[in-house]
Each structure stands twice: as C-alpha cells, then as structure tokens.
Amino acid sequence: TTRADNGNVTIIEDIEFSGNIVRGTGGGMNILGSEGSGGHRLTIRNNIFDDIDGQKWGGGGHFMKVTDWDGMVIENNTVRQKNNITVAYGEPIKGFVFRNNIIYENEYGFFGDGTGVGQPAIDRFFPGGKITGNLIIGGIKDRYREANTFPPSIEAVGFINAATGDLGLRPDSRYLKSGADGS
C-alpha cells in the first residue's frame, strides 16, 4: 500500500513478489495504490498461496483484495483460498494480467464491489485485463470471456499430494507443462 505521509512524492513501483510460499493466513494479498503518486508495476509470480482461510485465521479468505493500481501481472501461482479470487473496489486496476495460475473459483471468483461477479466485475475493475490460461477449480466458464480451464475438483488437477500441501503436479497430470512457456 502507498501511504501519503510525504504527499505526492510517495510512490511504490517496480515490485516483484516471486518464489514464495504463503501459508496459513486470513487473506493472500491486500493491494492499495490510491495514496500519494500510487502504485505502479507489481508482479506476483511463481508463488504458492496455501491455506488462505478467513474462518481459520481471521480475515476474508480471499486471494486478493485490490484497488487502484497501475500495471499488475499475476502469473504461474498456485492458490488454495477459501473465498473469492478477488474482491475489487474503488478505482480500477490498469494493465492487469492474470495468467497460468491454479486457483479456486469458490463462490464468486472475480467479485467487484457493487458490480457482481465474473465478466461484469472484470470489465469494471480490471478494464482491458487479460485473464487467460488459468486452471480455475470449480469455475463457471460463462463468467469469463477468455480461454481458461475449469477442472471440477482439486483431484482433477493432479497434484502430488494436496492433502499434505505438496502442490507439485504429478508426472501424469494433464496440466503438467501446460503453461504458456511450457512450465
């Protein structure tokens, strides 16, 4: 988040969050870029977000709560959250890319405050955003304009052992090497 203690000179930019395991929390990411000169160019790549559970840990249980950012790429992450993919509010996210992730749809998937779910929320809060190449477990295809895959359950993904938190894909998983770069 940006905080405008120093006025408009406050800025957050060129951030990469990569190669992490985030486990046992009430929410995955909370991103706010509306103060000062805002937030610019954030990449969240190659992470595992596991046991994101609001009831268990206190919080909303969403993967991402987000508002007002310029340039955001979220790719190649594995996410096991108990609630929505997003809760978007306030000002839109410009330059949004969400690709090649494994994540749960849960009740609403992409949710936008006062807008609803799926493509209407994406159009309002992620205008021009690219949401493609994802495995959205339990997802509803009609909620998305772009090409994604909707396995019916976590078992269909082919994790080594999801019950113990081993979220690598088995050699026989039909999704192994299905990312845009073959990973």
N, C-alpha and C positions, 0 to 999 in steps of 0.2 A: 504494500500500500504506500502511496505517497502521503506525506503529511506536510502541510504548507506552513510550518513554523518559520521558514525563511522566505515566505512569499512565493512568487512565480519562479524563482531560481530553483525551487525544489523539483527534482525530476528523478525518475527511475527509468533506466533504459539499458538495452543490450544485456539481458539476463538469460542464462541457460541453466535450467534445473535438469540434471541428467545423471543416470546411473544410480539412482537412489532406491531404497526400499522404505516406504512409509507404511507403518503397520500399527493398528490399534489406536484409532483416533476417531473423533466425532465428525470430522469432515476432512476432505482431501486438500483442497486449495480454496483460499478466500482471496480474491484478487480485486483490488480497488485502485483505480488510477485517476480519480477525479480531482485531486487537490494539486496545488502548485501548477507546474507545467505537465503533470500527468505521468502516465506510464507508457513506455514505448518498447516494442520488440522483446517479447518474452517467448522463450522456447521451453517446453516441457517435453522431454524426450527420453525414451528407454528407461522408464521407471516402473516399479511395482508399487501400487497402492492397494493394500490388503487390509481387511477387517476395518473398513470405514463404516462405522455403525453408531448412529446417533443415540440410540437407546442404551447401548452398552457403555459408550464412552462420553456421552453428553454432547449434543450438537444436532445438526440436521441430518447427518448421514449422507450428504450429497458429495459427489466427486468434486464439484466446483461451484462456488458462489462467486459471481463475477459482475462487474460493471465498469464501463468507461475505460477502455484500454485501446491502444493503437498498435496493432501488429502482434498477433498471438498464434503460435504454432504448437499444437499438442499432437505428438505422434509417437507411435511404437510403444505405448504404455499398456500395461495390464492392470485393470482396476476392478476390485471387488468391493463395491459400495452397496449399502442397504437402501438408499433412496435414489433420487433423480441423478442423471448425469450432470445437469446444470440447474441452477437457479439464477436466472439473469434478471437484472433490474436496472433502473436508472438509464444511463446513456449507453448506446450500443458499443459493441466491440468491433473495431475496424480491422480489416486484414486478418480474419480468423480462419485458421486451417485446423481441422480435426481429422486425422487420417491414421489408418493402420493401427488402431487401438483395439484392445479386447476389453469390453465393458458391459455392464448390465443395463438394460433399459429400465427395469423396475417399474414403478407406477407411471411415471411421466416421461422419462428420458430427458429430452431438452425441454425445459419449462421456463417460461418467461412471465414475470410478474404482470398481471392484468391482461395477458395475451393468450395464455393457454399453453398447449403442448405441440411438439413436433414442428412442422414447417412454418406455421404462423409465428411461433416463438423464435425460430431461427431467422426468419425474414426480418423480424422487428429488432432483435438484439444482436444478431450476427449477420448484418446485411452483406450479401455477396460472399458469405462464408462458404468454405469448402468442407463438407462433412462426407468423407468418402473412404472406402476401403476398410471400414471398421467391422469387427465382429461385435454385434450388439445382441447380447444374450437375452432371449425372450422378447426381442424388439418387434415392433409392428412396422412392416415395410412401408405402409401408406403414410407414415409420419415423416418420411424422408424423400427428398427429390433425387438425391444422388445415389450411386451404387454402393451399398453396404450389404453385409451378410448377416442373417438373423438366426443363429443356432437356437434351437428350442430350450436348451439346458446347458449347464456348465459341463456336464458329462460329454455332450456332443462336440465340445471344443477339443478335447483330447489332452488335457493337462496331465503331467506325470502323476501327481497326487494332490489334487486341490484340497482335499480334506486336511492334509498336513502342511499346506502352504507351499508346496513345491509346484510352482506355476510355470515351469518349463513345459514345452509341448513335446509329447511323445513322438518317437520316430514315425508312428503310424497315423498321427493326426493329419487330417485332410487339410489343415490350415498351416502346417509347417512350411516355411519358406514362401508364404503367400503375400508377404508384404511387398510394397512397390519396389524395393531394392533387393528382393529375394531373401530377406531375413525373416 
